[in-house]
Amino acid sequence: MTGNGRNDHLINIAAILEELSHEIEQLGARLCSDPAIIGAHIMSLQAIDLIAQKQQGLAELLRAECATTGIAAIGVEELQCRLLADQPSC
């Protein structure tokens, strides 16, 4: 497979991750419309939001021209650290 074919696959994967992140955000928003659900499940709702953020970060990384720059742009520190596991600061 050529480099361009690989890039096309990565762009397609990024698009799917982006779609999934929007779907899970919408699910979280629907659940947050019920105060009883918020009161009983706030930690789970926050976990849903974090999943969406991680998916968006991974999608952006797959689209990035440079992996180092792409990782640095990820807004979820936990995900950055996992991707830079060999870094002592994480």
Contact map, one row per residue, 1 for C-alpha under 8 A:
111011000000000000000000000000000000000000000000000000000000000000000000000000000000000000
111111000000000000000000000000000000000000000000000000000000000000000000000000000000000000
111111100000000000000000000000000000000000000000000000000000000000000000000000000000000000
011111110000000000000000000000000000000000000000000000000000000000000000000000000000000000
111111111000000000000000000000000000000000000000000000000000000000000000000000000000000000
111111111100000000000000000000000000000000000000000000000000000000000000000000000000000000
001111111110000000000000000000000000000000000000000000000000000000000000000000000000000000
000111111111000000000000000000000000000000000000000000000000000000000000000000000000000000
000011111111100000000000000000000000000000000000000000000000000000000000000000000000000000
000001111111110000000000000000000000000000000000000000000000011000000000000000000000000000
000000111111111000000000000000000000000000000000000000000000011000000000000000000000000000
000000011111111100000000000000000000000000000000000000000000000000000000000000000000000000
000000001111111110000000000000000000000000000000000000000010010000000000000000000000000000
000000000111111111000000000000000000000000000000000000000111011000000000000000000000000000
000000000011111111100000000000000000000000000000000000000010000000000000000000000000000000
000000000001111111110000000000000000000000000000000000000000000000000000000000000000000000
000000000000111111111000000000000000000000000000000000110110000000000000000000000000000000
000000000000011111111100000000000000000000000000000000110010000000000000000000000000000000
000000000000001111111110000000000000000000000000000000000000000000000000000000000000000000
000000000000000111111111000000000000000000000000000100100000000000000000000000000000000000
000000000000000011111111100000000000000000000000001110110000000000000000000000000000000000
000000000000000001111111110000000000000000000000000100000000000000000000000000000000000000
000000000000000000111111111000000000000000000000000000000000000000000000000000000000000000
000000000000000000011111111100000000000000000001101100000000000000000000000000000000000000
000000000000000000001111111110000000000000000001100100000000000000000000000000000000000000
000000000000000000000111111111000000000000000000000000000000000000000000000000000000000000
000000000000000000000011111111100000000000000000000000000000000000000000000000000000000000
000000000000000000000001111111110000000000001001100000000000000000000000000000000000000000
000000000000000000000000111111111000000000000000000000000000000000000000000000000000000000
000000000000000000000000011111111100000000000000000000000000000000000000000000000000000000
000000000000000000000000001111111100110000001000000000000000000000000000000000000000000000
000000000000000000000000000111111110110000001000000000000000000000000000000000000000000000
000000000000000000000000000011111110000000000000000000000000000000000000000000000000000000
000000000000000000000000000001111111110000000000000000000000000000000000000000000000000000
000000000000000000000000000000011111111000000000000000000000000000000000000000000000000000
000000000000000000000000000000000111111100000000000000000000000000000000000000000000000000
000000000000000000000000000000110111111111000000000000000000000000000000000000000000000000
000000000000000000000000000000110111111111001000000000000000000000000000000000000000000000
000000000000000000000000000000000011111111000000000000000000000000000000000000000000000000
000000000000000000000000000000000001111111000000000000000000000000000000000000000000000000
000000000000000000000000000000000000111111111000000000000000000000000000000000000000000000
000000000000000000000000000000000000111111111100000000000000000000000000000000000000000000
000000000000000000000000000000000000000011111110000000000000000000000000000000000000000000
000000000000000000000000000000000000000011111111000000000000000000000000000000000000000000
000000000000000000000000000100110000010011111111100000000000000000000000000000000000000000
000000000000000000000000000000000000000001111111110000000000000000000000000000000000000000
000000000000000000000000000000000000000000111111111000000000000000000000000000000000000000
000000000000000000000001100100000000000000011111111100000000000000000000000000000000000000
000000000000000000000001100100000000000000001111111110000000000000000000000000000000000000
000000000000000000000000000000000000000000000111111111000000000000000000000000000000000000
000000000000000000001001000000000000000000000011111111100000000000000000000000000000000000
000000000000000000011101100000000000000000000001111111110000000000000000000000000000000000
000000000000000000001000000000000000000000000000111111111000000000000000001100000000000000
000000000000000000000000000000000000000000000000011111111100000000000000000100100000000000
000000000000000011011000000000000000000000000000001111111110000000000000000000000000000000
000000000000000011001000000000000000000000000000000111111111000000000000000000000000000000
000000000000000000000000000000000000000000000000000011111111100000000000111100000000000000
000000000000010010000000000000000000000000000000000001111111110000000000010000000000000000
000000000000111011000000000000000000000000000000000000111111111000000000000000000000000000
000000000000010000000000000000000000000000000000000000011111111100000100010000000000000000
000000000000000000000000000000000000000000000000000000001111111100100110010000000000000000
000000000110110000000000000000000000000000000000000000000111111100000100000000000000000000
000000000110010000000000000000000000000000000000000000000011111110000000000000000000000000
000000000000000000000000000000000000000000000000000000000001111111101100000000000000000000
000000000000000000000000000000000000000000000000000000000000001111100100000000000000000000
000000000000000000000000000000000000000000000000000000000000000111111100000000000000000000
000000000000000000000000000000000000000000000000000000000000100111111110000000000000000000
000000000000000000000000000000000000000000000000000000000000000001111111000000000000000000
000000000000000000000000000000000000000000000000000000000000000101111111100000000000000000
000000000000000000000000000000000000000000000000000000000001110111111111110000000000000000
000000000000000000000000000000000000000000000000000000000000100000111111110000010010000000
000000000000000000000000000000000000000000000000000000000000000000011111110000010000000000
000000000000000000000000000000000000000000000000000000001000000000001111111000000000000000
000000000000000000000000000000000000000000000000000000001101100000000111111110110000000000
000000000000000000000000000000000000000000000000000010001000000000000000111110010000000000
000000000000000000000000000000000000000000000000000011001000000000000000011111110000000000
000000000000000000000000000000000000000000000000000000000000000000000000011111111000000000
000000000000000000000000000000000000000000000000000000000000000000000000000111111100000000
000000000000000000000000000000000000000000000000000001000000000000000000010111111110000000
000000000000000000000000000000000000000000000000000000000000000000000011011111111111000000
000000000000000000000000000000000000000000000000000000000000000000000000000011111111101001
000000000000000000000000000000000000000000000000000000000000000000000000000001111111100000
000000000000000000000000000000000000000000000000000000000000000000000010000000111111100000
000000000000000000000000000000000000000000000000000000000000000000000000000000011111111001
000000000000000000000000000000000000000000000000000000000000000000000000000000001111111101
000000000000000000000000000000000000000000000000000000000000000000000000000000000001111100
000000000000000000000000000000000000000000000000000000000000000000000000000000001001111111
000000000000000000000000000000000000000000000000000000000000000000000000000000000000111111
000000000000000000000000000000000000000000000000000000000000000000000000000000000000001111
000000000000000000000000000000000000000000000000000000000000000000000000000000001001101111
